[in-house]
Amino acid sequence: MDYSPMEQYYIWLASVEGMTPTRFYRLLTQFGDARQVWEDAVAAARLLPEKPASALLAARNQHRFYSLFNRIEGMDCQVITRLSDHYPALLTQIYDPPPLLYLRGALALGREKQIAVVGSRRASRDGRRAAQEIACGLAREGVCVVSGLARGVDTCAHVGALEGEGPTIAVLGCGVDVVYPPENGALLQRILETGGTVVSEYPPGTPPYASNFPARNRIISGLCPGVLMVEGRKNSGAMITVSQAAAEGRDVFALPGSIYAPMSEGPNQLLLDGAAPVVSHWDILEHYRWGQRGGVEKPAQAQPELDEDEKKLVEPLRIEEKSFDELANVTGFNSAKLNSLLTILELRGIIKKSPGRMYRA
């Protein structure tokens, strides 16, 4: 990817260790542009704390400058700055927008139809199921689902979008070449292979420091006109993300839950505060006029024929996800019979097996 001379100085300044967005924009305000910061590096350093000031002066040499772009060319990623036409317009409207973004995959970060889905890493079965099914429904209607690739709700949102054959954007709290959590390596690869994007404001190689994730969350909500909270406690990171989104004037959606469920504390509070309730993907689609229930009906799929034993197994899985042991208790089948039925139903595409030997219809 070719970068204009001004973009090169922009990338150079943003890459200085300790150069937060706040410090970056303060320097631009003072000196006019990144090239002038290069020219007046000694004066610029006086406006910074000791460590980033030393880092700025150390980075201000031609060898370091050209080495930076040699490294970028050798990386499996691209860089877009706020000077680029590819920088998403919605993101420029938030407080402290990232000066630049590192990307793998498609450059399309500003699609017309885009929604953020967030929630707890320790989501309940119902929460995981809802995130996946809502994301799948949105993707089938051409909506890009944005989330953070974390365990729990994020993972299910990305998986649902892929099942709906739509693009999805994963915003990371580490470098775009770092797989975190490690078990999501295959999911990350599927996102890239299906026209999605992996994005981060942190340079490649950056580890997943805990302090990176609150900042990462502003990008998730900042890329979208609205954000859906599936599950999470009142003081959770997802709740902070939604609060930031509301402060930026974005639409807030929440999945209603039991008043006795700890993971429904956050969404229920949002509903009390005026968030729009969501019980299916149509609630979001109709809000934005991206789709309408009962519009063009898709041909109904023929229901599979099941014998009595198969019905006894499948019906509980239509209500909620269950483990092997739970199915054994519900059906009364012995292990051999249950294993055989599960294998047959999975091969027929009637049920799906999830990690941890969990099953759903």
Long-range contacts (C-beta under 8 A, 24 or more apart in sequence): 1-78, 1-79, 3-69, 3-79, 3-81, 4-83, 5-35, 6-33, 6-34, 6-35, 6-83, 7-81, 7-83, 7-84, 8-65, 8-69, 9-33, 9-34, 9-35, 9-37, 9-38, 10-34, 10-81, 10-82, 10-83, 10-99, 10-100, 11-68, 11-69, 11-72, 11-79, 11-81, 11-100, 12-38, 12-59, 12-65, 12-68, 13-37, 13-38, 13-99, 14-81, 14-99, 14-100, 15-59, 15-68, 15-203, 16-52, 16-55, 16-56, 16-59, 17-51, 17-52, 17-55, 17-59, 18-48, 18-49, 18-51, 18-52, 18-55, 19-52, 19-55, 19-56, 21-96, 21-97, 21-98, 21-99, 21-201, 22-96, 23-48, 23-52, 24-99, 25-96, 25-99, 75-177, 75-204, 76-104, 76-177, 77-102, 77-103, 77-104, 77-176, 77-177, 77-204, 78-102, 78-103, 78-104, 78-107, 79-103, 80-107, 80-109, 88-223, 90-222, 90-223, 90-224, 90-225, 91-219, 91-222, 91-223, 93-222, 93-248, 93-249, 94-218, 94-221, 94-222, 94-244, 94-248, 95-218, 95-247, 95-248, 96-218, 97-222, 98-201, 98-219, 99-201, 100-201, 101-199, 101-200, 101-201, 101-219, 102-175, 102-176, 102-199, 102-200, 102-201, 102-202, 102-203, 102-204, 103-176, 103-197, 103-198, 103-199, 104-176, 104-177, 104-192, 104-197, 104-198, 104-199, 105-191, 105-192, 105-195, 105-196, 105-197, 105-198, 106-167, 106-195, 106-196, 106-197, 107-197, 108-144, 108-167, 108-197, 109-169, 109-197, 109-199, 109-223, 110-223, 111-144, 111-167, 113-141, 113-142, 113-143, 113-144, 113-288, 113-290, 114-143, 114-144, 114-146, 114-169, 114-223, 114-224, 114-225, 115-143, 115-144, 115-145, 115-146, 115-224, 115-225, 115-226, 115-227, 115-228, 115-284, 116-145, 116-146, 116-147, 116-220, 116-221, 116-223, 116-224, 116-226, 116-227, 116-228, 116-241, 116-245, 117-145, 117-146, 117-147, 117-153, 117-154, 117-157, 117-227, 117-228, 117-230, 118-147, 118-148, 118-153, 118-154, 118-217, 118-220, 118-221, 118-227, 118-228, 118-229, 118-230, 118-232, 118-238, 118-241, 118-242, 119-152, 119-153, 119-154, 119-157, 119-229, 119-230, 119-231, 119-232, 119-238, 120-152, 120-153, 120-230, 120-231, 120-232, 120-233, 120-236, 120-238, 120-263, 121-150, 121-151, 121-152, 121-153, 121-154, 122-151, 122-152, 122-263, 123-152, 123-153, 123-156, 123-230, 123-231, 123-263, 124-231, 124-261, 124-263, 125-320, 125-321, 125-358, 126-257, 126-320, 127-152, 127-153, 127-230, 127-231, 127-255, 127-257, 127-263, 128-152, 128-153, 128-156, 128-321, 129-156, 129-320, 129-321, 129-360, 130-230, 130-255, 131-156, 131-157, 131-160, 131-230, 132-156, 132-157, 132-159, 132-160, 132-163, 133-160, 133-281, 134-160, 134-228, 134-230, 134-255, 134-278, 134-280, 134-281, 134-284, 135-159, 135-160, 135-161, 135-164, 135-168, 135-281, 136-160, 136-161, 136-163, 136-164, 136-281, 137-164, 137-280, 137-281, 137-282, 137-285, 138-164, 138-166, 138-281, 138-284, 138-285, 139-163, 139-164, 139-165, 139-166, 139-167, 139-168, 140-164, 140-165, 140-166, 141-281, 141-285, 141-290, 141-291, 142-166, 142-290, 143-284, 143-285, 143-290, 144-168, 144-169, 145-169, 146-171, 146-220, 146-223, 146-224, 147-171, 147-220, 148-172, 148-173, 148-213, 148-216, 148-217, 148-220, 149-180, 149-181, 149-184, 149-187, 149-188, 149-198, 150-181, 151-181, 151-183, 151-184, 153-230, 153-231, 153-232, 153-238, 155-184, 155-187, 157-230, 158-187, 158-191, 159-187, 161-196, 162-187, 162-190, 162-191, 162-194, 165-194, 167-194, 167-195, 167-196, 167-197, 168-194, 168-196, 169-196, 169-197, 169-198, 169-199, 169-223, 170-196, 170-197, 170-198, 170-199, 171-199, 171-200, 171-216, 171-219, 171-220, 171-223, 172-198, 172-199, 172-200, 172-202, 172-208, 172-216, 173-200, 173-202, 173-208, 173-209, 173-212, 173-213, 173-215, 173-216, 174-200, 174-202, 174-206, 174-207, 174-208, 174-209, 174-212, 175-200, 175-202, 175-203, 175-204, 175-205, 175-206, 175-207, 176-200, 176-204, 177-204, 177-205, 178-204, 178-205, 178-206, 178-207, 178-208, 180-208, 213-237, 214-240, 217-241, 217-244, 218-244, 221-245, 221-248, 221-250, 222-248, 224-250, 225-250, 225-251, 225-288, 226-250, 226-251, 226-252, 226-253, 226-284, 226-287, 226-288, 227-251, 227-252, 227-253, 228-253, 228-254, 228-255, 228-278, 228-284, 229-253, 229-254, 229-255, 229-266, 229-267, 229-270, 229-275, 230-255, 230-267, 231-255, 231-257, 231-263, 231-264, 231-266, 231-267, 232-263, 232-265, 232-266, 232-267, 233-262, 233-263, 233-265, 233-266, 234-265, 234-266, 234-269, 236-266, 238-266, 239-266, 239-269, 239-270, 242-266, 242-270, 242-275, 251-276, 251-287, 252-276, 253-277, 253-278, 253-283, 253-284, 253-287, 254-278, 255-279, 304-348, 304-350, 306-350, 309-333, 309-337, 309-341, 310-341, 310-344, 310-345, 310-350, 313-338, 313-341, 313-342, 313-345, 314-345, 314-350, 314-351, 314-361, 317-351, 317-359, 317-360, 317-361, 318-361, 320-360, 321-354, 321-358, 321-359, 321-360, 322-358, 322-359, 322-360, 323-356, 323-357, 323-358, 323-359, 324-357, 324-359, 327-359
